[in-house]
Amino acid sequence: MADAQRTPLVTFYVPVYNGAAYLRESLASISAQTFGDWECLLIDDHSTDASPAILDDACKRDPRFRAYRQPANLNVANASNLALRLARGKYLARLDQDDLAEPTRLAEQVAFMESHPEVDVCGGAMLYFGRENGVASLPADDGTIKANLLTGMNNIGNPASTVRTAFLREHSILNDPRFPLSCDYGMWVDCTLAGGRFANLPGVMTRYRTHEGQASVDMVALQVGVIQAKTRLLLKWFPDLSFAEVQAMEPLLRANAVVFLDRESAARGVAVLRKAMASPRPSVSGEDRAAVEAYLAQRCALWQGHLDEA
């Protein structure tokens, strides 16, 4: 067991809110890591169930666990920001309260990042189990991961992510507490804009539990945060477009959400897409520009088809 008094190489952190049903199993997966030089910050967001007692017991059993209780229910973004302030590790690894870290997750991610100092964010595949089952494999290379930020999908899995702590602090990158449902996406956008580099390992890093007890997601609130972050990205990647033009184009890029637009708004968005494609640019943030252009063309064709059918 690592000496709790010396600086650990990795800080695991687990935001907790009324997670008693699966929390013990999640913490056990951290204790079972083959890489032992870690601390784990357990940030309790003012739970009302047995979670605080479970966290206290974990800390008594293993001093590498450290529990903190928020003074009120302040949301997961604030809990994550507290973990960043308290972290002592060179690397900051996230795990959710109902998920399981694969035993070799830290060993694999730390080894990769130690040998690839240019990489600031390392993720990996996630195995879905429970109500839904399957493996979510994500692109390995930086350029594709960044290009996929346009869709909001298939980039970095938050519960499987390990980040260089110094990179986040140097660039003052935090989770936005205004948008707790999409704060992870906003963080990846901000890492991109700050010049960060991404990678995903091919193996499963985290087992992602799907179950009936998971809170239903407010899709409107989720989308508001995604739109805010994606707008920042589009303004950087397409500096020739005005803010109004980016606002017109953004709804047409939502691959994972139903978008209802009147004909005039859709036509305006298509016109902006055509303008964006008419002036090809080199990569701005390391994104695979060919993949970006291909996605713009695909969305433009799709929406033009809707207009032609109307």
Secondary structure, 3 states (H helix, E strand, C coil): CCCCCCCCCEEEEEEECCCHHHHHHHHHHHHCCCCCCEEEEEEECCCCCCHHHHHHHHHHHCCCEEEEECCCCCCHHHHHHHHHHHCCCCEEEECCCCCEECCCHHHHHHHHHHHCCCCCEEEEEEEEEECCCEEECCCCCHHHHHHHHHCCCCCCCHHHCEEEHHHHHHCCCCCCCCCHHHHHHHHHHHHHHCCCCEEEEEEEEEEEEECCCCCCCCHHHHHHHHHHHHHHHHHHHCCCCCHHHHHHHHHHHCCCCCCCCCHHHHHHHHHHHHHHHHCCCCCCCCCCHHHHHHHHHHHHHHHHHHHHHC
